[in-house]
Amino acid sequence: MSSPEIHLPQGYSLDTAPELEEIVGLLYCNVSDWVFRQHYTTRYRNERANHAQAGISFLSFGVRDVASSDLIGIGEIALQADHVGHLANLTVHPAHRRQGIGRCILDARVEEADRRGIALTTQLSYMNPMAKYYREIGFVGPMAPGSLLRRPARST
Ligand SMILES: CC(C)(COP(=O)(O)OP(=O)(O)OC[C@H]1O[C@@H](n2cnc3c(N)ncnc32)[C@H](O)[C@@H]1OP(=O)(O)O)[C@@H](O)C(=O)NCCC(=O)NCCS
């Protein structure tokens, strides 16, 4: 099994250090109410602190629109102490979908996992339209909504 190649469309750049506030802003970009936005930001920050206490750290892969420098895509790896990474929070802003950005964020995370020699898991959401692509890049498991997919660590 080889690592996928990353093909980011023109006009976009990869950012591996987006700010937490930007990530939350993108994940909840459909929430216009300021109070709820603050609530989500606080909740997310607390969750990160709880994860850190449990020995789980996050690697974030962002994509920026070069023209505006806005963060328009995000995907994370929750790195667990047992050298398994869980893919989380794959989101592309609705105005930038169907150009290959979601695929690129998935590929970037898989390539990083391969580089570190870690296995990956991810839970298939009920609406994830990319389900078939997970299979193409080596994830195994039942392709049913809600199921846990696994990709073994790459043997080098
Ligand atoms: C899922 C999501 C990240 C896809 O992002 P994207 O940048 O539009 O995805 P891509 O352009 O890389 O598409 C990759 C492949 O997924 C499939 N796909 C993506 N969106 C699709 C749609 N709306 N309908 C059907 N197939 C779709 C296609 O096979 C596509 O390849 P193709 O364009 O060559 O046919 C985006 O729709 C999103 O943010 N959705 C809301 C959050 C979500 O569901 N996240 C995933 C679960 S955590």
The ligand as an SDF file (V2000), in Angstrom:
LIG
                    3D

 48 50  0  0  0  0  0  0  0  0999 V2000
  -17.2700   15.7660    2.6700 C   0  0  0  0  0  0  0  0  0  0  0  0
  -16.5620   17.0540    2.2180 C   0  0  0  0  0  0  0  0  0  0  0  0
  -15.3870   17.3040    3.1660 C   0  0  0  0  0  0  0  0  0  0  0  0
  -16.0600   16.8510    0.7800 C   0  0  0  0  0  0  0  0  0  0  0  0
  -15.2290   17.9750    0.4390 O   0  0  0  0  0  0  0  0  0  0  0  0
  -14.9510   18.3530   -1.0910 P   0  0  0  0  0  0  0  0  0  0  0  0
  -13.7990   19.2840   -1.1240 O   0  0  0  0  0  0  0  0  0  0  0  0
  -16.1950   18.7840   -1.7320 O   0  0  0  0  0  0  0  0  0  0  0  0
  -14.5400   16.9080   -1.6500 O   0  0  0  0  0  0  0  0  0  0  0  0
  -13.7570   16.6010   -3.0170 P   0  0  0  0  0  0  0  0  0  0  0  0
  -14.0240   17.6720   -4.0140 O   0  0  0  0  0  0  0  0  0  0  0  0
  -12.3360   16.3170   -2.6850 O   0  0  0  0  0  0  0  0  0  0  0  0
  -14.4970   15.2650   -3.4570 O   0  0  0  0  0  0  0  0  0  0  0  0
  -13.8650   13.9860   -3.3570 C   0  0  0  0  0  0  0  0  0  0  0  0
  -14.8320   12.9220   -3.8570 C   0  0  0  0  0  0  0  0  0  0  0  0
  -15.8890   12.7580   -2.9280 O   0  0  0  0  0  0  0  0  0  0  0  0
  -17.1180   12.5510   -3.6310 C   0  0  0  0  0  0  0  0  0  0  0  0
  -18.0270   13.6750   -3.3380 N   0  0  0  0  0  0  0  0  0  0  0  0
  -17.7220   14.8300   -2.6600 C   0  0  0  0  0  0  0  0  0  0  0  0
  -18.8200   15.5870   -2.5000 N   0  0  0  0  0  0  0  0  0  0  0  0
  -19.8390   14.8980   -3.0980 C   0  0  0  0  0  0  0  0  0  0  0  0
  -21.2300   15.1530   -3.2660 C   0  0  0  0  0  0  0  0  0  0  0  0
  -21.7980   16.2680   -2.7860 N   0  0  0  0  0  0  0  0  0  0  0  0
  -21.9770   14.2180   -3.9240 N   0  0  0  0  0  0  0  0  0  0  0  0
  -21.4180   13.1030   -4.4140 C   0  0  0  0  0  0  0  0  0  0  0  0
  -20.0970   12.7990   -4.3010 N   0  0  0  0  0  0  0  0  0  0  0  0
  -19.3350   13.6920   -3.6420 C   0  0  0  0  0  0  0  0  0  0  0  0
  -16.7830   12.4600   -5.0670 C   0  0  0  0  0  0  0  0  0  0  0  0
  -16.4760   11.1120   -5.3910 O   0  0  0  0  0  0  0  0  0  0  0  0
  -15.5410   13.3000   -5.1560 C   0  0  0  0  0  0  0  0  0  0  0  0
  -14.7050   12.9970   -6.2450 O   0  0  0  0  0  0  0  0  0  0  0  0
  -15.0690   13.6110   -7.7070 P   0  0  0  0  0  0  0  0  0  0  0  0
  -15.3600   15.0750   -7.5180 O   0  0  0  0  0  0  0  0  0  0  0  0
  -13.7970   13.3410   -8.4530 O   0  0  0  0  0  0  0  0  0  0  0  0
  -16.2450   12.8280   -8.1780 O   0  0  0  0  0  0  0  0  0  0  0  0
  -17.5380   18.2840    2.2220 C   0  0  0  0  0  0  0  0  0  0  0  0
  -18.6670   17.9460    1.4350 O   0  0  0  0  0  0  0  0  0  0  0  0
  -17.9830   18.6940    3.6070 C   0  0  0  0  0  0  0  0  0  0  0  0
  -17.3130   19.4810    4.2750 O   0  0  0  0  0  0  0  0  0  0  0  0
  -19.1490   18.1790    4.0520 N   0  0  0  0  0  0  0  0  0  0  0  0
  -19.6870   18.4990    5.3770 C   0  0  0  0  0  0  0  0  0  0  0  0
  -18.8940   17.8270    6.4850 C   0  0  0  0  0  0  0  0  0  0  0  0
  -18.7400   16.3320    6.2600 C   0  0  0  0  0  0  0  0  0  0  0  0
  -19.6710   15.6230    5.8520 O   0  0  0  0  0  0  0  0  0  0  0  0
  -17.5240   15.8330    6.5670 N   0  0  0  0  0  0  0  0  0  0  0  0
  -17.1780   14.4360    6.4080 C   0  0  0  0  0  0  0  0  0  0  0  0
  -17.4840   13.6330    7.5910 C   0  0  0  0  0  0  0  0  0  0  0  0
  -16.5530   14.0250    9.0090 S   0  0  0  0  0  0  0  0  0  0  0  0
  1  2  1  0
  2  3  1  0
  2  4  1  0
  2 36  1  0
  4  5  1  0
  5  6  1  0
  6  7  2  0
  6  8  1  0
  6  9  1  0
  9 10  1  0
 10 11  2  0
 10 12  1  0
 10 13  1  0
 13 14  1  0
 14 15  1  0
 15 16  1  0
 15 30  1  0
 16 17  1  0
 17 18  1  0
 17 28  1  0
 18 19  1  0
 18 27  1  0
 19 20  2  0
 20 21  1  0
 21 22  1  0
 21 27  2  0
 22 23  1  0
 22 24  2  0
 24 25  1  0
 25 26  2  0
 26 27  1  0
 28 29  1  0
 28 30  1  0
 30 31  1  0
 31 32  1  0
 32 33  2  0
 32 34  1  0
 32 35  1  0
 36 37  1  0
 36 38  1  0
 38 39  2  0
 38 40  1  0
 40 41  1  0
 41 42  1  0
 42 43  1  0
 43 44  2  0
 43 45  1  0
 45 46  1  0
 46 47  1  0
 47 48  1  0
M  END
$$$$
